[in-house]
Amino acid sequence: MLEEIKILKAAQHNLKKIDVTLPRNQLIVITGPSGSGKSSLAFDTLFAEGQRRYIECLSAYARQYIEQLEKPEVEAIEGISPSISIDQRTISSNPRSTVGTVTETYDFLRLLFAKVGMPFCPRCGRRVSTQTSQQILERISESFPAENVKILSPVVKGRKGEYHRLFERLQKKGFLRSRIDGQIRELDEDIVLEKTKKHHIEVLIDEINVNPSSIDRLKEAVDMALELAGGDLLLLKKDGKEFYYSLNLLCPYCDISLPELEPRSFSFNSPYGACPKCQGLGFQTIHDEWGESVLTDEPCSRCKGSRLREESLAVKIGDRNIYELSKLPADKLFEKLSTLNFDDSRKIIANKILKEILPRLRVIKDLGMSYLQLTRPSSSLSGGEARRVRLATQVGARLRGVLYVLDEPTIGLHQKDNGKLISLLREIRDQGNTVVVVEHDEQTIRAADFLLDLGPGAGEEGGWKVAEGTLTRILSSEDSLTSKYLTGEKTIPVPAKRRKPQGWLTILKASEHNLKQIDARIPLSVLTTVTGVSGSGKSTLIYDILFKSLSNILYKAKQKPGQHESILGVDLINKVISVDQKAIGRTPRSNPATYTGVFTALRQLFSMTQEARIRGYSASRFSFNLSGGRCEECQGAGAKKIEMHFLPDVFVTCERCRGLRYNRETLAVQYKGKNIADYLEMTVDESYPFLKAHPQLKRKLEILRRVGLGYIRLGQPAPTLSGGEAQRIKLTKELGRKNTGSTLYLLDEPTTGLHFDDVRKLLEVLAELVELGNTIVIIEHNLDVIKVSDYIIDLGPDGGEGGGQIVAQGPPEKVARSKKSHTAHYLEMALSKGN
């Protein structure tokens, strides 16, 4: 195996055919200004090629089920390993996805309950024990006197396959009929089952009238059914009712037989474990006006939100069932599982399974997320939490010889927990893996074994190698902008004086989630940061309570706000705007130009040109989403998708429009020598000189440049934008509106993906907003933002139940003196550095 990864002539996106040599089995940090080509190198080149080569080793059959990445624009890559990426995509928003399922911890917990769980009767709560075939025979005789019943043997229970050989074996043994997926079928007919679907096959043993004269025949049928199915029997009455019997488990008091315990008995994604009323979703569903099922916030009336069958919930380890254990925060669950006692025979089995569960929980704790429960829906996680949950999954897998590519793992992480994250990355490295991290966090940059600094600017001005090597080599580089901030040559200064509040917004008795009946005072017409460790209650206070309540009051929205008594001072603001990190659009047709309104103004500009007026073209002619001006061959997409069954889908550039999206007549209209497609291909910086003569376009483009987005293309597809870029585009849209003053802006970590220098630019834009009489509240961990804010509300002291209190509040200088706050220590250092 080579000791290095060699990349020759990398030219993906804005990379300038650079040659890069990275050491294997090291912690490598790629840094540089936003848009300098870091993600193009790390994800679109390194990760894409590592995964592509690995997938090519698989069979053609397997490849058709895997979405394959395009070959990156690079001459050659040597010494690369199979790759795994943990990027800015959030985890699945599927309501069935939870922290437990994503980290696979719940899968091992299901296995633990199936192997060493103690079953109890769901009705009377007594311990359930096994029964004999004689006892089953007696129960059937007593329960169904003088009734005609079918005795069936369940040989296949919810498993995939075609089962040709099984049917042949059954025929040879003399069986004539089976119930297959609920239908009685003759075994001599041609039975074709779908290989990829789950099937139920029950062999019909006999059909009997239960009476004293048929007892011998019934006994023979019961014994045969139990032997064939390995201890299980299904009785079918004439009215279709089914009764299940097993040699395994029975409550003699309630006459309830329980099926054999399997991992799927505890899965809410399987009919064997899921609550039959809510199908394992845990909440009630209603039908909307279009007749579609919609999930509500009301827990299911049958399972009370546990998602599982009552039989599954009746199995316990210690004094708790699987749902009660899953509801514990990760640190409490770790303690509980570590102190479990089993008898000798079960201890050997349990210890093997716990060896898989406990390391995963330890990683979740170490990453500052000890407050998370396994039942927590993954859709409710913040971007930073989602990334670290996926990181916990990878550490738990304990792989070797892998290339890990991570995108800003420190997002959403307090400085207190950064050290633990760095230790974890080193642990992955020490297991024999190469770890490549795209990062702007100073602590992580300083901890790297090898640094690669790209730049010197963004977009077309980026894509070059500025500096590489150890930290010492980077610090001595004269060309590196990163180095200037690390050495203190450039800094974001602390303001000479803080702004004074012009009123207060007060949230009384906030108690949602882990908030401890707190009264939070938010000053108006200033910049406030809400700080604290992960899980301390920041998002709950600002979004679940403040934003939802104000939306209901100001806009007559119908949102369900978090628990609180009231909010005072609402009359002092007239608008509330939330700027989050969700994507600006889910399809490639959505882009920065369409979202910010630049495209509308640009189309109007083209419709006013002399050529367009002669031809009678309106603004709609220049939309690639409407027929008339677009290319009808590709319907304005610029490319056509060709499905290749055993290869990745191929997107072929449309032959008619050559990828330009418009028809020839539309492209004939030009403004300053460029057609509409040319403008969409330009970056914000490139288009500015052409369009600055038009006040509306000039203002929108100026704001995009000032929030550090001059490098993005106007027509760049929305799905390719990072969370931080999407948030700053939303901020641009809001800044482009007519200012009314008295607006409350809520931002969630706007520095995501920003270099030190871009943070400085962003803070200048936010300061202008405040000077116009607006209020800005930011949830943030970035010390440069915290130190320049006028007021801080620090929540904590810890996450989960250990948080939810206001630990310190006031101007930064006051908070830095707090003895209880984890933020104070780091803030004090940042203030002294900034001064």
C-alpha angles and dihedrals in degrees: 000000000000118000092222141044108230119199116189125198098345107193104162111145107324098352110126100223090280126181114221130182116195125186115240122237092023136115103251123188121198112201140167140116119318109278095020093123102267095132091040089059100036102038109015094043113021100031095037093052093043092052094040093055092047093050091049087063090062125088120270088246092057093043093061090067095050125079104233126210124232119256107264122239098260133121096223143339120200130189096020122153131207105288138221123193130205103188140160095284110114121234120267115299089211107132088228093061115095137167087260095054095043094051091040088232091120091052090058091043088056089051090050092053092046092052105036105012119123113230121221130184109267090214107044100014094233121142111268122225138184125276136209130241089250090057090049090051091051092048093052091048092050096042101046109032114173092359129129109236137173117225111211133181114218101218097162121036116186099323132140123243146088097255098203092148093048091055090049092051092048091051091050089053089055102256114145107187142027135186105237118189090338097315127103107234133182110244092219093061121091102269114193117186127186109252095215098048127084115248139195117212122183119177114223104233100175145331110227142177103226109231137122093268093057097047094108092050090047091050091051091050093047093049093047093048092049093047094048095048097039097252104333132108134183122204117200122197124206091254090058097255114144129213122193124212129182139179086224115064135012138158104217092197098054097027091232119149116204123206120245112281113256131164089255089059085074098042117106087199093063127071087228092065107018123102104259093222101054096021090234098306094113094219136081118259127214132188117247126214091279092053095251122138114252125190114234131202091247114106117240110272092223105045096024091228096309091113092215139104118261090244090058092047090052091068113091142187110201103333099325139078123224094267093050090052093046090053091061117099112256094257093050091045090051090053093046096049092044092058099045116127123209133178116257099268094048093039094069091052095042095049092056092053094042088056086068098042103045098054090052091051090046091055091049088052093046091052091060095257101109088131094065119107124210088236093059109119110243090224089068094058121105118240092260093047091049091053094049092046088056089047089054088054092054095047089049090054090061096208124175133208093025131135109228117197115192130185114214099319090181093069110122091010123123117231087246090066098040092087090056091050092051090049089052093051088051089049090055089048093049090054086068102271135126112235119200115186128187101208146156097186111116095214092054093044090054091048095056123114089210131017130202116191117196127191144032088202139348132280112353090000090058135057095088128116105248101173139346139181135056123349090262091057093048092049091053093052113112095195098053118101088193090057092053091058094043092052093044093244086124122031141165100247125228109246115258090231137009124238117251120237117253094204139327139261109207127197110200126210098349107190108156115135107334099348110126104220090284129177108218121194116201115193117225129229091021139089112262127185123202108210139176141111121302111287095019092123104264098132091040091056098042103034109020094043113017101035097040093046094048091046089055093047100041102032103024089241118166101226124143106238124204119265116287137131102238146314120242126203098033089135089068093068129054102189139029120199126186116203107192136168099252116127117275089225140353099222131066088241089072114079142156092273095053094043098048095043094247090119093054091051091044092052090049089050091053092047089057095055116110093245093052092048092050089051093043095240118164125200091269089065088071096054117104089205096063130066115245103055101031127084105264093202092070095016092238096307095111091221139054124224117230115191114223110189100209097026134052116283109270122223107207119196109250109260095211100053097020090229095307094115095220135087122250095259093056093047090053089072110086137183115201090347095306130102126218093266090054091056093050089054092052124093118239090257093050094049096046098081090050097048106031092098089074111075097211094049093040092055095048094046092046091055092049089053093046095054088054099261100116090115099060120098116244090231097040108141112253095232090063093059120098122236091256092050091048090052093050091048088054089048089052090053091052093045089051092061122094108276116241098171118224091072120142113218118196117196130182113210097322090180091072107132094006126134118222090262093050090051087058091053092048092051090053090055093047091048089056091053091053092048088059090062099266128133122230124196116186129187101213147156096186107112093208089061094041094051095052095047120105096223137019131203107193116195126195142022085211139347129279115001089354090062138049097098131106102247097178138353137179137066116343093256091057095045091049088063094054115119095199099050123094088200093056096072094053093040091054090056092046092051093050090047092048092050 
